[in-house]
């Protein structure tokens, strides 16, 4: 096998093989280190493909797939490192035992491997299978606390996302039928890299039908309104490291698929072959998600539900930008997706440790952090400021670009977009004041050490640098992606 084949296989195979080994490993401390090692190898393999120009024939290695694969693997690595300290506290508190920890570490790797496969699979059918595997892995993790609320949340996740993935399966079949006349039967009609060029010559009516089912199906995974209700429960009841992964990575995969579908339909519509303009439906779901989540933030009292709703808001912003279309808006949406993934993972890692420290995850439990735990409070505050889209962090830049693109292409939508962004930012800042300055509750655990906060600082440093001065090679890389899919 060539070097490209070995590296490409490692991206997918290492997490899956690690899952099997970790499921059998009795020592949870050793398993936690094994989890980190497997995530490190997967990240290095994912990063090697774009850096070395490797293109395994059995993987989709265009810019969008490689960019999101590196991002997903990086978040998987930092979350695996954070998870070591998190599970140690859970074991000491008696909330997790050895059998459940084996399941936790195994499903962590299955989820990571499935997400990477969904991003890099060249076959639309394999993408669907990978997303289904990621769903099942996430369901198993959400129920790990074995409380009534956690089991209810896992069933809700399974049922809602199960319906969504079933719709996506039907849409995948119809998409195959739509492009078959131009690409031929079998595997050629299921290649993501061939769909864009075949869009103009495909059956427009069937493409419209496929788009509706795929948008609803994968829109469920992207937590777009009104298909978003699984996310707050899953975040609130499941282990916090899974929130750090689910808050960005699984949404990114779904939005990437929707972005690719947009290109196929746009090509067909431009050729006058019968397809609708895919932009308005995607924009409508994105804007609805933004507004619903931004106003809903004010009613949340549980800190993990609050930030889960914030994730729905940011997913809506990225979807809106992708629906707006054009290289400028797609660049802004891709930048927003990247920065939000890093910032929100950092916030959830801080929130998880704060909840363990205070023995609860209501805002009332976490007040007054600044007085007793300045390092943790300041780190969490920087993360909230980054997610709120305030300068100097990069989400301010991405949101500014999205508003600018709206003014240029759809000025009437600038007002609801701006209202949603302002209301969401206001809610985040208001909650941060309570976390910093509210009435303090007694500590029930140890404060996190430097090692636990190191991944958070790394995430926030990247978000800060990209907000102040994005390196020219990265900017060129992302502009190339936007030009190819926008």
Steps between C-alpha positions, in 0.01 A plus 500: 500500500623851421580760765175681417305178549666426835438849636144506368421162651648607833260794529203263507648171619689624807192626689302187412779262607560706813130469586524122495811500719367754749178302539710212635749694711411460871716783638313826437810712560690315230194521277488878546859526378423261215213726403739794476756301301244378246362853457854632451576248224170577327574873513853459364370283215221747418743794505753316282263473202470873419851585620668231288253513213391139549190387310394142579278376218241361740446828690353837412796734539380834370559813705169495689537137609863540605442825686211365708676166555803675650271718714299200622810297580655794685191547718496125558862514619457793738176357637664161559770678701240694697304179552779344708445737789124510452447126535734486802267737685195303388654176630588656835141629531359156420315614189699276264637150553740277305246337262347833407844654452590224254183585308578870525852475355395255230206712384715814510727345238208360298343845490828661395567239232143516367513878470831485313361233270188708432719794400747306288277233344488541123177299481168661599376169640806458721447855626150404609624184674768699683248755621276220627797347684581838655138532614499161671834570670375834629179340631702245697712773657208726592339226710818418693403680824204253512269755659137521389573833333804366314310197369212722391743734322670207322166365378395844382829534316463155347141552385540849358833439332379154393212660314740753352746238382214299347396805301863544396511138379197553278653823373826319421312242291311771309824692446649189342200469266530868406865483393502147358412607143810720480747295707391143435395225734677385811791659679558791253156644582579498872826694497493838672776632274293421190167640616590867457595459135197278436252741655433696182414180309289329765125464544395827663171368638670209675773731625236719664345199673841374614592844630187527715561167671874551537457853637252377760703188577842656537341820634400293801867417556591866455240590769319741268156614619248345529710181510725608786323385815727201564808712559428677834401171666798309361744766619341542841489132595801346328869521603646842431784378273234377258347848504834638387491266199129515421489879523707537187615192320175317427337829400791576269463170316129560443551859385779392265263251337233769463759733347597235243134441413457871451769494233333213314159668491644842420676356195176337384298817557756712313471263203121533505455125552217528751662523844396768747738756641623321816612819672169634640396179681843468664499868592149470647597208726821676603328828582220324688758308705689819582193692614339214691820416686603861567171583672483158666833557675334734748282222641771244571610436858718194432845605380548206259154547350581868462817438302331225299242757390787736418637225276166485316524876453849481351408204279218714364741784423729268302206341316368844413838600353517180295147559372589856403765352273788647305870470588488793744207371707621140490846611618336687788281199585794261493705734720207528741460123513870451571526763771177402672611137519821600678342759729199291603714194575709724727189631677358152562832382641496790748134451582552129566775565752304781665200268539718233659655761728164628627302176478229635267446647156234762565608861469405541866757231588785663309483864607788693652778312322715809468552541874606146581634359174641786300691289246199285412266801499720708270548209262126433487436872455734520202324201348156658544626829352637306202170315443307826539682637196668787678841638396783419492393138443444360153124448516463878492671496160293214360172656615606836358572336165165318501312824575699676227414228248134532599499875446648446154277214386183502714478832688147439629629207705770706670255621769379157628855367471637791702224469762576130549873561537455789745244318716719189516809702592306691766380175660853356511647812658219517757556139602875557524441772757309250715771238466767750599327716759196307622456353845760229556409149611732266696757296308447127487813406309847611402572786261643396161876514462701650219496174304121494492476856367782470245270379215263789569779754475620343176152523348454860606847598379414370152167685500679818611774476237249438223305803615801732504713385206416183310816348348507552123533126412192418708304788349593384151406143590156602623440736207576208268244284678238775479565555131468126430173442684345849505 
